[in-house]
Each structure stands twice: as C-alpha cells, then as structure tokens.
C-alpha cells in the first residue's frame, strides 16, 4: 500500500498555556470531495498533547479529516461550548501534514504546522 501523506497533530489548551492531555482523536480519509469517509484509526493525546500513533492514509487519499472529541476535556475544566472539533484538509503525495489544534473553552484555531 502506498502512502499519499503522513499526518500528525497536537492540542494546546491556550487558556492554560499547556498541552491538552487525554483527548480522543479520530482520523478518516476519502478519495475525493463527496466520497464516503473511511475510518483509519484513533489515538488519544499524551502528556505533551500529541497523538504519536496515527496511521498513514492509503495511497488513494485526497482528503483527510481529524475529529477531536474535546467535550470531556473541556467539561473537566468548566464549560464545553464546542463538544467536538472537525478539521478537513486536502493532502498530496509525499507531503507531511502537522495540524495543531489551539483550544480554549469558547474558541479554537487550527493551522498547518511543520
């Protein structure tokens, strides 16, 4: 099986200025816009807020989706306005995609990192 890309992520709780530990992250892929999503794997953020064992997408992947289940993490600290965060992005052969999530109780931001 050829790999189009590799994907990594981490979560930083910007309200506390530290990594978000224990957040479940699900990785899915599809071959084109509108195609069905194929689940690839799940991981939980470690003490550094990173998911270190996400699988590589298969060779026919055009888009990837990261689903962050942030509600349990945020509820432990108060209110969870956003129960989940979903980030979808396009991938190309041979590229690495590091997509961090900057999280706070009432907002979030994502970007392509390195």
FENRA-V754789 format. One record per residue. N is the residue number from 1. SS is DSSP state (~ for helix, > for strand, _ for the rest). PSI is psi in degrees with one decimal (NA if undefined). Layout:
n/ss/psi
N/SS/PSI
N/SS/PSI
This chain:
n/ss/psi
1/_/125.8
2/_/154.9
3/>/130.1
4/_/-32.6
5/>/171.1
6/>/150.0
7/>/134.2
8/>/161.4
9/>/162.5
10/>/163.1
11/>/129.4
12/>/124.6
13/>/101.9
14/_/-18.8
15/_/-24.4
16/_/-15.5
17/_/32.0
18/>/166.8
19/>/152.0
20/_/109.5
21/_/143.3
22/_/20.1
23/_/127.8
24/>/135.7
25/>/130.5
26/>/135.6
27/>/130.5
28/>/162.2
29/>/157.5
30/>/160.9
31/_/-20.1
32/_/164.4
33/_/133.6
34/_/-13.7
35/_/162.5
36/_/143.6
37/_/139.0
38/>/119.6
39/>/136.2
40/>/-33.3
41/>/171.5
42/>/154.8
43/>/167.4
44/>/136.8
45/_/140.3
46/_/-169.5
47/_/-22.9
48/_/7.4
49/_/14.0
50/>/148.3
51/>/108.8
52/_/-6.8
53/_/35.6
54/_/136.9
55/_/158.0
56/_/140.6
57/_/150.5
58/>/166.7
59/_/-24.1
60/_/13.7
61/_/132.8
62/_/-30.7
63/>/148.8
64/>/148.6
65/>/132.1
66/>/124.7
67/>/116.5
68/>/118.0
69/>/82.2
70/_/-12.7
71/~/-50.8
72/~/-41.4
73/~/-48.9
74/~/-36.7
75/~/-34.8
76/~/-23.6
77/_/5.5
78/_/-124.7
79/_/145.8
80/_/87.0
81/_/-42.9
82/_/108.6
83/_/-24.6
84/_/156.9
85/>/128.9
86/>/129.6
87/>/123.8
88/>/135.4
89/>/155.7
90/>/147.6
91/_/155.2
92/_/153.2
93/_/132.1
94/_/-1.4
95/>/151.0
96/>/136.2
97/>/110.1
98/>/117.6
99/>/91.7
100/>/149.4
101/>/120.4
102/>/116.8
103/>/139.2
104/>/169.0
105/_/-29.2
106/_/20.4
107/>/165.6
108/>/161.9
109/>/149.5
110/>/159.2
111/>/163.6
112/>/114.8
113/>/-159.0
114/_/NA
